[in-house]
Structure formats: structure tokens, C-alpha cells
Amino acid sequence: MQKTVVIPASLFKKMSKAAVAFDAFEEEMEDFVLSQSPEFIEKMRRARKDHLSGKTRSLRSLKKELCIE
């Protein structure tokens, strides 16, 4: 048997604001954690160097390699 719970609009708005704030926190925390990883930073440097030197491939090629096409 399903029951409906009525939540006051003010409480729902607070919950929504908290959810948005948590999403922002989560994104910022992830960025911080990754910025503390020497392995990740080196991987990003190599990727940027490859990209700037033209070592890229098409999305179609990547999808085919990953068998998601």
C-alpha cells in the first residue's frame, strides 16, 4: 500500500537548495582530490601535450575501439 507524504513547500525549497549545494561541494571536492594526485596531473599534462601536437582521433574511432558504437 502506497502512502503520500505531504511536505511543506518551504521545507522542499530548503532540501532543493541543500541538494544543489551538495552537488557543488562534490564537484569541488573531486577537483581538489584530483589536484593532489601527481599521477593524475602527469596524465593530464601528457594528454594536453598530445592534443596540442595534434595527436587526436575521432569520436567514431574511440567508440569503435570501446565497442560502444
N, C-alpha and C positions, 0 to 999 in steps of 0.2 A: 504494500500500500504506500503510495507516494504522498508526501505531505509538502505543502508550500510554506516556506518561511518568509514572512514579510520583513524586509529590512528598511529602516528609515532612510530616506534619500540622503540625509546629512552623513550618516554612517557609511553609506555606499560611496559617497564622494571622497570621504577620508580614506576608505580602503583603496579606491582607484588611485588617489594621489600617492599612497604608500607603495602601491604596485609599480607606478611609474618611477618613483624614487629608487626602489629596489632594482629595477632594470638598469637605471643609470649607474647605480653603485656597482652592480655586477659587471657591466661593461668596463668601468674604470678600474675595478679590481683586476679583471682579466688582463687589461693593458699593463697594469703595474707589475703583475706577476711575470708576464712575458718579458717585460723590460729588464727584469732582474736575471734573466736566463742568458748566459753567454752563448750557449749553443743556438738558441733562437735568434739572437742578434746576428751571429755569424751567418746563419742560414738566410736571414733577410738581406744581409749585405751581399751575399753571393747571388741571390735572386735579383736584386737591383742591378748589380753589375751585368749579369746575363741579359736582363731586359734592356738596359741602356746600350749594350753592344749588339742588340738585335737577335739574340738567341731566344726566339719565341716560337710558338706553334699555335695552330688554330684550335679553337674550342672543339671543332669537329674531330680533330686528331686526338685530342685529350679524351673526349667521350669514347671514341673508338677503343683507345688503349685501356680505358677503365671499364669497357663493356657496358656502358650506360646509354648507348645510342639506340 
